[in-house]
Amino acid sequence: MARAQWFETVAIAQQRAKKRLPKSAYSSLISASEKGITVSDNVESFSELGFAPHVVGASAKRDLATTVMGQDISFPVVISPTGVQAVDPEGEVAVARAAAARGTAMGLSSFASKPMEDVIAVNPQVFFQVYWLGGRDAIAERVERARAAGAVGLIATTDWSFSHGRDWGSPTIPEKMDLPTMLRMMPEALARPGWLWRFGKTLHPPNLRVPNQGKSGEPGPPFFSAYGEWMGTPPPTWDDIAWLRELWGGPFMLKGVMRVDDAKRAVDAGVSAISVSNHGGNNLDGTPAAIRALPAIADAVGDQVEVLLDGGIRRGSDVVKSLALGARAVMIGRAYLWGLAAAGQAGVENVLDILRGGIDSALMGLGCSSVHDLTPEHIVIPEGFTRLLGVPASERPGP
Ligand SMILES: Cc1cc2nc3c(=O)[nH]c(=O)nc-3n(C[C@H](O)[C@H](O)[C@H](O)COP(=O)(O)O)c2cc1C
């Protein structure tokens, strides 16, 4: 990327995204729900954690590599699945290329704008993400398509409660990109000529269909028809999760775990990984930050399954804090979406480089030679920071 376009923090990527995208497209990336209590806590809680650095004794070389769900990754940051990448003409393909260029894996959303086959073609380290949409037969068909396409893992996301409304307003997402819609949206798009030109060059408007909800080679249903079907599908039981894990047979993550009792049930259902997550504050507002729930969950099941965290990661130091509190790796959402919106593939690479650099710098300051050496002793945890969700009162430490 040209030096002038390079950005030095994720906050600057967000500012660029805001400047570059039409208002409704930017708003769809901000997302979150209700009053935004959870999304704020996800980000702000990291500022409550401090570091205990050494003055002498830093290691000359730091090892950032690890594995997640059987995949070697060059640093402990994975792309979390998100469904709004149609803000960029190359969308998920650009993100997958960036992840491959930086040596990491990617979760690909069921609501992605690009077919899984095209995404896996540019990055073989793809975990396909499913929602509980359409019942067992329909889900089995989707999972078999992912297997045939070469997905190396499955992510089941079940933390969704169809909350309505945000105090700052929701974007109007059109049903389809026909001529009347394009004319209606034109004033917004004309205010962002750079973005309009990027799409104009491709001669295709943003894709509002979800190709991975249909059959391979077909365009897939429109976003809202898939969303409606999802709302109408009875939510899954733990037996359904065990069934899906068994059907897939390979590396399997349950994403959205916030309680210790749920983490234990996920282990019983046979998952190989969980992500401690509240869907980036897009689900039940008032849920505490994922990082607050992490230590108790990692303590309870960290020796049986891989424990990841997602929610609020904006800096390499946030990654290091998460690892110190028990995560094996983290997943990121908005950070790379802002990079994508700011500068396409190069913007996502830029965000990944910021995180890698921040992890390396924090390790150096802490005198650690490897991400595997991080422990709670490296950070300052204020009293009352953590939350014990799903732990009976009788098993909690005294007051
Ligand atoms: C715009 C947007 C769309 C998302 N779409 C999905 C999705 O399709 N599937 C999914 O499992 N999670 C989805 N997520 C949640 C992310 O995978 C992740 O849990 C969250 O973004 C992490 O928080 P962060 O954005 O603060 O990094 C979405 C998040 C955002 C912001």
The ligand as a Gaussian input file, in Angstrom:
#p B3LYP/6-31G(d) Opt

LIG

0 1
 C      -21.101000      -6.156000      10.996000
 C      -20.932000      -7.456000      11.687000
 C      -21.422000      -8.629000      11.103000
 C      -21.260000      -9.852000      11.766000
 N      -21.720000     -11.000000      11.167000
 C      -21.491000     -12.205000      11.779000
 C      -21.839000     -13.413000      11.139000
 O      -22.368000     -13.427000      10.033000
 N      -21.575000     -14.576000      11.797000
 C      -20.977000     -14.617000      13.035000
 O      -20.745000     -15.681000      13.593000
 N      -20.623000     -13.462000      13.646000
 C      -20.849000     -12.275000      13.047000
 N      -20.432000     -11.117000      13.649000
 C      -19.719000     -11.197000      14.946000
 C      -18.216000     -11.349000      14.725000
 O      -17.889000     -12.592000      14.211000
 C      -17.465000     -11.167000      16.049000
 O      -18.038000     -12.013000      17.009000
 C      -17.469000      -9.715000      16.553000
 O      -17.434000      -8.800000      15.495000
 C      -16.286000      -9.489000      17.470000
 O      -16.312000      -8.206000      17.990000
 P      -15.445000      -6.995000      17.363000
 O      -16.201000      -6.516000      16.175000
 O      -15.414000      -5.996000      18.471000
 O      -14.091000      -7.541000      17.006000
 C      -20.610000      -9.891000      13.012000
 C      -20.081000      -8.709000      13.564000
 C      -20.238000      -7.510000      12.909000
 C      -19.660000      -6.265000      13.523000

